Amino acid sequence: MQKPFRRWEGIGSRYMADDLNWAIGGEAGDGINSTGKIFAQALSRAGRHVFTSKDFASRIRGGYTAYKVRNAVENVESVVDRLDVLIALTQRTVEENMDELHEGSVIIYDGERTMMEDFEAPEGMIGLSVPLKRLAEDAGGAIMQNIVALGAACEVTNFPIENLDEALEKRFGDKGESIVRNNKEAARLGEEYVVEEIDHEDFGYDIETTDADYVLLNGDEAIGMGAIAAGCRFYSGYPITPATDVMEYLTGRLERYGGHVVQAEDELAAINMALGAARAGARAMTATSGPGIDLMTETFGLVATTETPLVICDVMRSGPSTGMPTKQEQGDLDALLYGGHGEVPRLVVAPTTVAECFHKTIEAFNLAERYQMPVYLVSDLAMAVTEQTYPPEEFDMDAVEIDRGNLVGEGELDPWLNDSEQFQPHFPAADGISPRTLPGTAGGAHMTTGLEHDALGRRTEDSEVRVEQVDKRTQKVRTAEEEGEWDYREFGDPDADTLVLSWGSNEGAMREGMALLDEESIDVRFISVPYLFPRPDLTEAVESAEEVIVVECNATGQFADVIEYDTLERVKRVNKYTGVRFKADELATRISEELEGPQEITP
Amino acid sequence: MSSDVRFIDFKSDKQPTWCPGCGDFGTMNGMMKALANTGNDPDNTFIVAGIGCSGKIGTYMHSYALHGVHGRALPVGIGVKTANPDLEVMVSGGDGDGYSIGAGHFVHAVRRNVDMSYVVMDNRIYGLTKGQFSPTSREDFETATSPEGPKQAPVNPLALALSAGGTFIAQTFSSDAQRHTEIVQEAVEHDGFGFVNVYSPCVTFNDVDTYDYFRDTIVDLDEEDHDPTDRDAAAERITDPETEYQGVIYRDEDSVPYGDLHDLGSNMADVPDGAPENATDLVREFY
């Protein structure tokens, strides 16, 4: 794979890194996210790859927030500990990012703002005071001061401002032409101020553009788009960070494709509505985060025992309880694999990149209907809030295939009727998969229940029937295990002594981390696992490696436990539970420490 | 829908295990008759049942049906009806299911006004768990878990429904088969959420709210000078603590169901073999 970035070459030299790390930071309410998104959009339109991240809150209390954009001509898929250009609306923004700023970093700020008037850039960095508010007022309103800063950033990075114009049109187009014009003007004033007032040669950044056309989206949006592509027509949910973007994406769009979004009164209602829609035959989904999963768990058992196809998406955040709602964690694995009283058959699928959020969502709907089972679709905050570029062909709608499973219609019921001509929705077929009729199908009327039931779906406590139905539901899981290709994504040298395993959003950071490890002559085989149940058999991979390291964002190593259980081998664990995702350089350092003892790897 | 459907077609071959004399027999018969009288048949009908004695109704009736978890029957019904508006959806449960564990959903189902009906078998006691007080039990009703009575005001479900913007609020007595059937039928025909609270006596665990008690005290609004379209008059009846009423207490003739307000009409079960037409538009939005 490509070498993602070059080392910082020191003060005075023209900065030649392949990637540029840019950020805007201030107080919540300063429009940080929308401004950052505009710049990310502009870079994407200019044919650069973009990987964004958000700092929501911080180590100390307050409303600090930042939007960070890593971008390069080559693909970028991780955050790194380096910030080259920072628009700081507050002094705090600089303080929060001291670890990432370096000699030669440019800090754009408004020195005319009372709270910034005493600001001085730290030693070795370039402070660039631009009268953001005054210039915004000149362009038509102080509200555009962030846009002035974007214009200044264009000049600092030698980025053609026309690309920004396109992004401004997209963002403000529906607010009228004059708003768009004013914003463009604001950006121009920022750009010109830098040209006139400041010696350009000081910065040494040069953003290269390409003719590539990219789309820019985050993991929640990819899940939403995947759902529509898969024929999902009913979504019910209750707002919760960081899953809300799934619902907001679907709202309005699902309706365009003949579906509907219901904002339920709580998660209990959300999953039960989705269950009802699924019983009626719609492809249905709900999305939530940890606390919502807890609330939904009782009905999850009902979904499984009534053999209803349903996709339940968990966009994980830091727990337990309310935890840290805006922070990253992969702490729900045990709950998803084992949660619920009794023994609940299930499938657990966990995409490892933003694009995979799209593909795995489509797959989740097919799995749900083929096996008439609930499918947990597991994402995490890091993917939910990351906007990433992809070539549009990545989301090939012509490649989407729909598998509705053993759906039987009128005229196809005969094989599934009992001697009294009654339809048997829980018929114990050899592969465990029963026929399914949708309401409205003549002759197919049946009930089902969360009570143990017979083939007709009626309550029973008969021992033989109980065993038959438990075996049938268990058999479905076995059938799925046998039929499915529960494969993994593999990177690096397949013969390397060191095997790194991970799940979820760590894939990007690990892929870039491998390039850094390579520079230290550390060879790694990396397996990223998107299927958690059923899951690939990793026994051989684990046995053939000298060192096995499992990387995940939780404290106890839930996935590592699973690997040890599966392979009967002890593994090393690299865990992070600060609430912040792994960065490529940090991960490389942690892995190399596991192998060789303490040392530091820097980009 | 066939016109020759009889109520017996909605009966399954399973014999109810309710106690002899249970009010739920009459409640269920009225539901089946109301469904048949309104031109429905088992293949286009979806019954959602809650947990409790009343929840067994899905087994004793024949239709598409789901017997779910405790208290969540209404959201299931909303999902079914929203996904396929061609179906006749009837949700049924008890006073515990609807007004205790599911009270939150009740309020929101009322205000959402989905075109379906909700029949609550209110016996003012927990029967299936053998005699504990319920949310509609009287303040001084002595039970296994309330030796001196619950000492808390009973829920007034009709008042809850009215305050939540209910568009059809009615009450019946299961033993008055004809009136009960008529009123449930009106609830089915109503454009919106047709709510019927049914006095459905528990002969085993409630010796206060008995058949005799209701027979002696119930006042039929058909015999009173009551205009069900008059919301103030409805409020007066509903908040009258002295009287047990039977009849349609409130009906909003201008009710527009949720599905109409949201332009829902298609059966969401119908999806193409691949991604929907124009799905690539979704990708383009991300340029």
Interface residues (C-beta under 8 A of the other chain):
Chain A: S44 R45 D213 Y214 V215 L216 L217 E221 M225 I228 A229 A230 G231 R233 F234 S236 R253 E255 Y257 G258 G259 H260 V262 A264 E265 D266 L268 A269 A270 N272 M273 A274 L275 G276 A277 A278 R279 A280 G281 A282 R283 A284 E298 T299 L302 T306 P392 F395 M397 D398 V400 E401 I402 R404 S420 L438 P439 G440 T441 A442 G443 G444 A445 H446 M447 T448 T449 G450 L451 R458 R459
Chain B: D13 K14 P42 D43 N44 T45 F46 I47 V48 K56 G58 T59 H62 S63 Y64 A65 L66 H67 G68 V69 G71 R72 L74 P75 V76 G77 I78 G79 V80 K81 T82 A83 N84 D86 L87 G104 H105 V107 H108 H262 D263 L264 S266 N267 M268 A269 V271 P272 D273 G274 A275 P276 A279 T280 L282 V283 R284 F286 Y287
